[in-house]
Amino acid sequence: MLCIKTGGPAAQDRGEYLELSLPPLQEMTRFHYVWLRDHCMCDDCFVKDTEQRKLDTALIPADIAPSEVAVSSKDSSLTIVWKEPNEHRTVLSFDFLLKNRYSIDTPEIINPSYRRPKKTLWSGPELQKVPVSVQFNDLVDESSDKGRADAFQALSMYGVVFIDGTPPTPESSEKVASRLVGFCRSTHYGHYWDFTPNLEHADTAYTTIRLELHTDTTYFSEPAGLQMLHLIENKKTKGGKSMLADGFYAAERLRRLHPDSWSFLSSKVLRFRYDDQANRMRTETRIIGHNPSDDSYEFIRWNSDDRAPLNCLSFEDVPKFYKAVRDWVSVLRSPEVTAMFQLQPGRCMIFDNWRVLHGRDSFEAAGGVRRMCGCYMQRDDVLSLTRVLCADRPEMWRDAPAEQD
């Protein structure tokens, strides 16, 4: 018979799991015994210096059971002695169990290290009103990380940030990326771009024609995370206004106005491609990445110019696709969704390529110069630095339960 010693919160053996009262919670919390064994943090099972497991999870018996359980308020810990041949001992703190309990609907709001930032959606007219500006000198100030944290907060919540006061030089622009993340992501376009409309690559961005709203590198299995653009020279040109749209806001508007088209684009997989003499890039993806478990958006991937021949849908779905695209594009091109403005030298623009669509009106450059520079940045680096630098900014994270405040 299982021996449970309780010098504090109540505990009950339920066969395959342990039911435990963890202060300050009112309700009982459940943990499977196999989970408790898997999360043992003794020196034989866990490397504390690297925060990595040593225990081979696959070798834990499916019917593992304890011979003794002790709950201590004095030590704020749960101790379990297992029926394994060596009577292995597992000690887990109440704090660890509270932060990682999983018998609830939304475990990510319990452990602060797994919180996700709030997403504040914005319409085209609202872009100029949201706090998405950071001064260049504040960002590059190495004596403080406040400027970096401000930039990451804007990117996390709104998907875009403008670095104002950036000297209009390639060196200063690259310094922005270096200070923000540390390095750029190299692609077939290069490590860092400094270009004029010279068609250097097989891409319409290297021309003067209008670029409709789109996301970049849709043909990558993992599209670029952030994109930085800085117009460092613009002399004697006409036109060329920039366009931005919050893809998540556009997706929500599509869902309200055309629910069938929203369902189609959030469920059907399409093909994208990029071809030049040295590359044959292919991927398959949905246009709208929606997570139904919590009704959140994960990504938008849309660039009609990069669509492959439409041969991946059924005969019946092809007309539905064209209707969905008409509805989607009509939403994107509406003044309610698109922000249009003239980007000026000295204002560096950085946006989340998994959320914000960008474009540019056509322009005339005969006898003039329009010079743009920029780069891509890795998404994982951005997410990691955001968790580190913005951990103490509760206003940007999804709310935690009251007992964790």
Backbone torsions as a table, in degrees:
resi	resn	phi	psi	omega
1	MET	NA	138.1	-177.5
2	LEU	-68.8	132.8	177.3
3	CYS	-98.6	120.1	177.9
4	ILE	-116.0	118.3	178.3
5	LYS	-102.2	120.1	-177.4
6	THR	-118.3	102.9	172.8
7	GLY	-101.0	42.1	-176.5
8	GLY	166.9	-125.2	-176.3
9	PRO	-58.5	149.7	-179.4
10	ALA	-72.9	150.1	177.5
11	ALA	-143.5	143.2	-179.5
12	GLN	-135.0	132.0	174.6
13	ASP	-80.0	127.4	-179.6
14	ARG	-119.0	29.1	177.8
15	GLY	89.4	-85.0	-179.7
16	GLU	-90.1	-10.1	-177.0
17	TYR	-145.5	165.7	178.2
18	LEU	-109.1	133.5	175.9
19	GLU	-103.2	128.0	-169.1
20	LEU	-137.1	139.4	174.5
21	SER	-95.7	114.0	-177.4
22	LEU	-109.4	117.5	177.0
23	PRO	-67.2	142.4	8.9
24	PRO	-96.8	16.8	-177.1
25	LEU	-67.7	149.3	178.1
26	GLN	-88.7	-37.1	-176.4
27	GLU	-88.3	159.9	176.0
28	MET	-75.4	146.5	178.8
29	THR	-115.8	141.2	-175.5
30	ARG	-110.4	140.4	175.8
31	PHE	-136.4	126.8	174.1
32	HIS	-66.5	144.6	179.5
33	TYR	-62.8	-36.4	179.2
34	VAL	-64.6	-34.0	177.5
35	TRP	-67.8	-43.5	-179.8
36	LEU	-63.3	-40.0	177.6
37	ARG	-67.3	-38.8	-178.2
38	ASP	-64.7	-26.5	-176.0
39	HIS	-102.3	19.7	174.8
40	CYS	-61.5	137.1	-176.3
41	MET	-117.8	24.8	175.6
42	CYS	-72.2	169.2	-176.4
43	ASP	-63.7	-25.3	179.2
44	ASP	-77.7	-20.6	-174.0
45	CYS	-112.4	-14.7	-170.8
46	PHE	-149.7	138.5	176.9
47	VAL	-99.1	104.6	-174.2
48	LYS	-67.0	-33.2	-177.7
49	ASP	-65.8	-32.1	-177.5
50	THR	-110.0	-3.1	-178.3
51	GLU	57.1	43.8	-179.5
52	GLN	-127.4	152.0	179.9
53	ARG	-78.2	147.8	168.3
54	LYS	-110.8	-26.3	-177.1
55	LEU	-65.5	134.9	175.0
56	ASP	-85.1	101.7	-174.7
57	THR	-57.1	-36.0	-176.5
58	ALA	-65.7	-17.8	-178.2
59	LEU	-91.6	-2.3	177.1
60	ILE	-72.6	124.5	179.6
61	PRO	-60.5	140.1	-179.7
62	ALA	-62.9	-28.7	-177.8
63	ASP	-103.2	26.4	-178.4
64	ILE	-56.6	140.9	-177.4
65	ALA	-145.9	153.5	179.5
66	PRO	-88.7	154.8	171.1
67	SER	-100.4	-20.4	-179.3
68	GLU	-152.6	139.0	176.6
69	VAL	-130.1	131.6	178.2
70	ALA	-129.5	130.5	178.5
71	VAL	-115.5	123.0	-174.3
72	SER	-123.4	119.0	173.5
73	SER	-73.4	-31.7	-179.3
74	LYS	-61.3	-45.3	-179.6
75	ASP	-95.6	-4.4	-176.8
76	SER	51.4	52.6	-174.7
77	SER	-148.0	159.8	173.6
78	LEU	-113.6	127.0	178.3
79	THR	-118.0	132.0	-180.0
80	ILE	-127.8	130.9	170.3
81	VAL	-104.9	124.7	-173.5
82	TRP	-92.5	158.3	179.8
83	LYS	-81.5	15.0	178.0
84	GLU	-66.2	163.5	-178.4
85	PRO	-54.1	-34.1	-177.3
86	ASN	-97.9	8.5	179.7
87	GLU	48.4	56.6	-178.3
88	HIS	-60.9	144.1	-177.8
89	ARG	-112.6	129.4	177.8
90	THR	-117.2	130.3	177.1
91	VAL	-123.6	122.9	179.5
92	LEU	-127.5	135.1	-178.7
93	SER	-76.3	154.1	175.2
94	PHE	-59.9	-38.1	-178.9
95	ASP	-60.6	-44.4	178.5
96	PHE	-62.7	-44.1	-178.8
97	LEU	-66.1	-38.6	177.9
98	LEU	-63.0	-46.0	-175.9
99	LYS	-71.1	-23.9	-174.0
100	ASN	-117.7	14.2	177.8
101	ARG	-64.2	144.1	-171.9
102	TYR	-124.6	0.2	179.0
103	SER	-86.2	46.7	176.4
104	ILE	-140.0	171.1	-174.7
105	ASP	-77.4	-34.4	-174.0
106	THR	-128.4	78.1	-176.3
107	PRO	-63.4	-23.6	-176.1
108	GLU	-66.8	-19.5	-179.8
109	ILE	-84.6	-5.4	-179.9
110	ILE	-86.2	-50.1	-178.5
111	ASN	-90.0	113.5	-176.3
112	PRO	-56.6	-29.8	-177.3
113	SER	-70.1	-13.1	179.5
114	TYR	-112.7	13.0	176.4
115	ARG	-64.9	152.3	174.5
116	ARG	-112.9	143.0	-177.4
117	PRO	-68.7	150.7	173.9
118	LYS	-67.0	147.4	176.0
119	LYS	-112.8	116.9	177.3
120	THR	-100.1	110.9	-176.8
121	LEU	-79.5	146.9	-178.4
122	TRP	-137.3	145.0	174.6
123	SER	-86.9	172.2	178.0
124	GLY	-56.4	-51.4	-179.9
125	PRO	-64.0	-23.1	-176.5
126	GLU	-82.4	-13.6	-174.9
127	LEU	-57.7	-40.9	-177.5
128	GLN	-70.5	-9.9	-177.6
129	LYS	-100.5	-14.8	-175.8
130	VAL	-86.5	150.0	-175.7
131	PRO	-78.7	83.5	-175.9
132	VAL	-126.4	35.6	-179.9
133	SER	-124.7	133.4	176.3
134	VAL	-131.6	138.9	179.4
135	GLN	-77.6	141.0	-179.8
136	PHE	-54.4	-46.7	-177.4
137	ASN	-63.3	-33.9	177.3
138	ASP	-70.0	-37.3	-179.2
139	LEU	-67.9	-43.8	-174.0
140	VAL	-87.2	-1.7	178.1
141	ASP	-67.5	107.4	-175.7
142	GLU	-78.9	-4.6	177.0
143	SER	-84.3	-8.1	-178.7
144	SER	-150.0	145.6	176.5
145	ASP	-99.8	9.1	-177.4
146	LYS	-61.7	-43.2	179.6
147	GLY	-61.9	-40.9	177.3
148	ARG	-64.5	-44.9	-179.9
149	ALA	-62.4	-39.7	177.3
150	ASP	-61.0	-41.3	180.0
151	ALA	-65.9	-43.5	-180.0
152	PHE	-67.1	-34.1	177.4
153	GLN	-65.0	-44.3	178.3
154	ALA	-62.6	-43.4	-179.9
155	LEU	-64.9	-39.7	-178.0
156	SER	-70.2	-42.3	-174.7
157	MET	-85.2	-38.0	-173.7
158	TYR	-114.8	-15.6	178.5
159	GLY	83.4	6.2	-177.8
160	VAL	-155.3	148.4	172.5
161	VAL	-147.3	143.7	175.4
162	PHE	-109.3	128.9	176.9
163	ILE	-98.7	98.3	-175.2
164	ASP	-84.5	149.1	-179.7
165	GLY	80.4	16.8	178.2
166	THR	-75.8	122.7	177.1
167	PRO	-55.7	134.6	-175.0
168	PRO	-77.2	65.6	177.7
169	THR	-134.7	153.2	176.3
170	PRO	-59.7	-36.7	-177.6
171	GLU	-64.4	-43.7	179.5
172	SER	-68.3	-37.5	178.8
173	SER	-64.0	-43.0	179.0
174	GLU	-67.2	-30.4	177.7
175	LYS	-65.5	-34.1	176.6
176	VAL	-60.1	-49.9	-179.3
177	ALA	-64.8	-40.6	-179.1
178	SER	-64.1	-42.3	-179.4
179	ARG	-71.9	-34.7	-176.5
180	LEU	-71.0	-51.4	-173.5
181	VAL	-118.3	-34.4	-179.1
182	GLY	120.1	-33.3	179.6
183	PHE	-163.6	160.9	178.8
184	CYS	-93.3	162.8	175.8
185	ARG	-94.5	119.8	179.1
186	SER	-78.6	138.0	176.3
187	THR	-137.4	-171.2	177.6
188	HIS	-67.5	-12.4	174.4
189	TYR	-83.5	-10.0	-178.6
190	GLY	113.0	-176.3	-179.1
191	HIS	-84.5	-43.6	-178.7
192	TYR	-144.1	134.3	-173.8
193	TRP	-102.1	145.1	172.7
194	ASP	-146.9	100.1	-167.0
195	PHE	-141.5	160.0	170.6
196	THR	-121.4	169.9	-178.7
197	PRO	-71.5	78.3	-175.0
198	ASN	-117.8	6.8	-179.7
199	LEU	54.2	39.4	178.7
200	GLU	-62.5	-34.4	176.7
201	HIS	-118.7	160.8	-179.5
202	ALA	-77.6	67.6	-175.2
203	ASP	-150.2	137.9	-177.2
204	THR	-67.3	-14.8	176.5
205	ALA	-63.8	-21.2	-179.1
206	TYR	-95.8	28.9	176.8
207	THR	-129.7	-175.0	177.7
208	THR	-103.2	0.3	-176.0
209	ILE	-75.5	163.3	-179.5
210	ARG	-65.2	136.2	175.1
211	LEU	-109.2	113.4	178.7
212	GLU	-70.3	163.3	-179.3
213	LEU	-56.2	133.4	-176.3
214	HIS	-160.9	167.7	166.4
215	THR	-108.8	154.7	-177.2
216	ASP	-89.0	159.6	173.8
217	THR	50.4	43.3	176.4
218	THR	-63.5	-18.9	-178.9
219	TYR	-87.5	0.3	173.4
220	PHE	-84.4	145.9	172.9
221	SER	-66.5	-29.4	171.9
222	GLU	-129.0	93.2	-177.7
223	PRO	-57.8	158.4	178.1
224	ALA	-53.5	140.8	-177.6
225	GLY	-78.4	-63.8	175.7
226	LEU	-111.1	151.8	172.0
227	GLN	-127.0	134.9	176.1
228	MET	-113.3	134.5	175.7
229	LEU	-133.4	134.8	178.1
230	HIS	-139.6	116.7	176.0
231	LEU	-79.7	101.5	-173.3
232	ILE	-92.8	-12.8	177.1
233	GLU	-153.6	130.8	-179.5
234	ASN	-149.4	88.7	-174.9
235	LYS	-120.9	130.1	174.4
236	LYS	56.0	40.3	173.9
237	THR	-114.9	161.4	-179.0
238	LYS	-130.9	127.9	-179.6
239	GLY	92.8	-154.3	175.5
240	GLY	80.2	27.1	177.5
241	LYS	-64.0	146.2	178.4
242	SER	-86.0	153.8	177.9
243	MET	-130.8	138.1	173.9
244	LEU	-134.3	148.9	175.0
245	ALA	-148.0	137.9	175.0
246	ASP	-76.6	108.1	-177.2
247	GLY	-61.8	-32.3	179.2
248	PHE	-70.7	-38.2	175.5
249	TYR	-64.0	-43.3	179.6
250	ALA	-62.7	-40.2	179.6
251	ALA	-64.0	-41.1	178.1
252	GLU	-65.0	-38.4	178.3
253	ARG	-66.4	-39.6	176.7
254	LEU	-62.7	-40.5	-179.4
255	ARG	-63.0	-37.8	179.4
256	ARG	-71.7	-41.9	-173.7
257	LEU	-86.3	-36.1	-174.8
258	HIS	-139.1	72.2	-174.5
259	PRO	-58.7	-34.4	179.1
260	ASP	-65.9	-40.7	178.7
261	SER	-68.0	-38.2	176.5
262	TRP	-61.2	-44.9	179.7
263	SER	-62.1	-38.7	-179.6
264	PHE	-65.3	-50.1	-175.1
265	LEU	-73.1	-18.8	178.4
266	SER	-94.4	0.9	-178.7
267	SER	-127.9	-31.0	-176.3
268	LYS	-88.0	139.4	-179.0
269	VAL	-94.9	131.5	177.8
270	LEU	-117.6	166.1	-177.6
271	ARG	-110.2	139.5	176.6
272	PHE	-126.6	154.3	-176.4
273	ARG	-151.4	157.4	171.6
274	TYR	-138.6	129.9	-179.1
275	ASP	-130.8	131.7	164.3
276	ASP	-146.6	-168.7	-174.6
277	GLN	-65.1	-25.1	-175.4
278	ALA	-111.0	-6.5	-172.5
279	ASN	-134.8	143.8	170.8
280	ARG	-135.3	87.3	-174.9
281	MET	-99.6	136.1	-177.3
282	ARG	-141.6	143.2	170.4
283	THR	-154.4	162.5	176.2
284	GLU	-125.5	131.2	-174.9
285	THR	-159.1	159.9	169.7
286	ARG	-79.3	157.3	175.4
287	ILE	-76.7	-43.8	-179.0
288	ILE	-112.8	114.4	177.6
289	GLY	-90.2	100.9	-176.6
290	HIS	-115.4	135.6	178.4
291	ASN	-103.0	105.4	-175.5
292	PRO	-69.6	-18.3	-177.2
293	SER	-64.1	-33.1	177.0
294	ASP	-131.8	15.3	177.2
295	ASP	55.0	45.0	179.5
296	SER	-117.1	162.1	177.3
297	TYR	-101.2	137.3	-180.0
298	GLU	-104.4	-35.1	-179.4
299	PHE	-164.7	160.4	167.6
300	ILE	-124.6	129.9	176.7
301	ARG	-131.7	107.8	-176.5
302	TRP	-150.9	120.0	169.8
303	ASN	-154.3	99.9	-175.8
304	SER	-60.4	-30.8	-179.5
305	ASP	-63.1	-27.3	-175.3
306	ASP	-100.0	8.0	178.1
307	ARG	-68.2	138.2	174.3
308	ALA	-78.8	167.7	174.5
309	PRO	-51.4	137.7	-173.5
310	LEU	-80.6	87.2	-178.7
311	ASN	-129.4	17.1	-175.4
312	CYS	-110.6	4.4	179.5
313	LEU	-110.8	158.7	176.5
314	SER	-71.7	164.0	178.7
315	PHE	-56.9	-40.3	-177.5
316	GLU	-71.4	-27.6	-176.3
317	ASP	-83.9	-18.0	-176.4
318	VAL	-60.0	-49.4	177.1
319	PRO	-60.8	-33.9	178.5
320	LYS	-65.1	-36.7	178.5
321	PHE	-61.9	-48.2	-176.9
322	TYR	-65.8	-34.7	174.9
323	LYS	-66.3	-43.9	-179.0
324	ALA	-61.7	-40.3	179.4
325	VAL	-66.2	-41.9	177.6
326	ARG	-59.6	-43.8	179.8
327	ASP	-65.9	-43.2	-179.1
328	TRP	-62.6	-47.6	-178.6
329	VAL	-68.0	-35.7	177.9
330	SER	-63.5	-35.3	176.1
331	VAL	-68.5	-47.2	-178.0
332	LEU	-60.4	-38.2	-173.9
333	ARG	-87.7	2.4	179.7
334	SER	-78.1	146.7	177.3
335	PRO	-59.7	-22.8	178.2
336	GLU	-66.0	-27.1	-173.9
337	VAL	-105.7	-41.0	-172.0
338	THR	-90.2	130.9	169.8
339	ALA	-99.5	130.0	-177.8
340	MET	-125.0	129.8	-174.8
341	PHE	-158.1	161.5	178.2
342	GLN	-93.2	112.7	177.0
343	LEU	-72.0	133.7	-176.1
344	GLN	-113.9	148.8	172.0
345	PRO	-55.4	136.4	-177.3
346	GLY	101.3	-9.9	177.9
347	ARG	-118.7	100.2	-178.6
348	CYS	-84.8	131.1	-175.6
349	MET	-111.2	128.3	178.1
350	ILE	-127.7	133.1	-178.3
351	PHE	-143.9	158.4	179.8
352	ASP	-79.1	109.8	-176.7
353	ASN	-72.1	-9.1	175.5
354	TRP	-91.0	-2.5	-177.1
355	ARG	-133.9	-48.5	-171.5
356	VAL	-94.9	127.8	174.5
357	LEU	-90.6	145.2	180.0
358	HIS	-131.1	159.9	178.7
359	GLY	-161.4	-177.2	-178.7
360	ARG	-156.0	136.4	176.7
361	ASP	-71.4	159.4	177.3
362	SER	-65.8	160.1	179.3
363	PHE	-147.9	160.2	176.6
364	GLU	-108.9	128.6	-176.1
365	ALA	-126.2	16.3	-179.4
366	ALA	-61.4	116.5	-179.3
367	GLY	80.8	-1.1	-179.9
368	GLY	-118.1	-176.4	-178.1
369	VAL	-134.8	128.7	171.1
370	ARG	-127.5	110.6	-174.2
371	ARG	-120.3	125.8	-176.3
372	MET	-121.5	145.1	172.4
373	CYS	-133.6	163.9	-178.5
374	GLY	171.2	-172.8	-179.8
375	CYS	-167.5	172.3	171.0
376	TYR	-105.5	156.1	175.3
377	MET	-132.8	149.1	-176.4
378	GLN	-70.3	137.3	-179.3
379	ARG	-67.1	-44.0	-177.7
380	ASP	-62.0	-37.0	178.1
381	ASP	-63.7	-40.7	179.7
382	VAL	-64.6	-46.6	-179.0
383	LEU	-63.6	-40.7	-179.9
384	SER	-63.9	-48.2	-179.0
385	LEU	-65.9	-32.5	177.3
386	THR	-63.6	-43.2	178.7
387	ARG	-63.3	-36.0	-178.2
388	VAL	-74.5	-50.8	-171.4
389	LEU	-82.6	-20.5	-176.1
390	CYS	-114.8	17.4	-176.7
391	ALA	-60.5	-31.5	-176.2
392	ASP	-98.4	25.7	177.4
393	ARG	-115.0	81.9	-174.1
394	PRO	-60.6	-23.6	-176.9
395	GLU	-67.7	-16.4	-176.5
396	MET	-104.0	-0.6	-178.2
397	TRP	-110.0	152.9	175.9
398	ARG	-59.0	142.7	-174.0
399	ASP	-61.0	139.2	173.8
400	ALA	-92.8	159.8	177.5
401	PRO	-59.8	156.8	-174.9
402	ALA	-58.0	-36.5	-176.0
403	GLU	-70.3	-12.3	-179.7
404	GLN	-98.5	-0.9	-178.2
405	ASP	-67.3	NA	NA
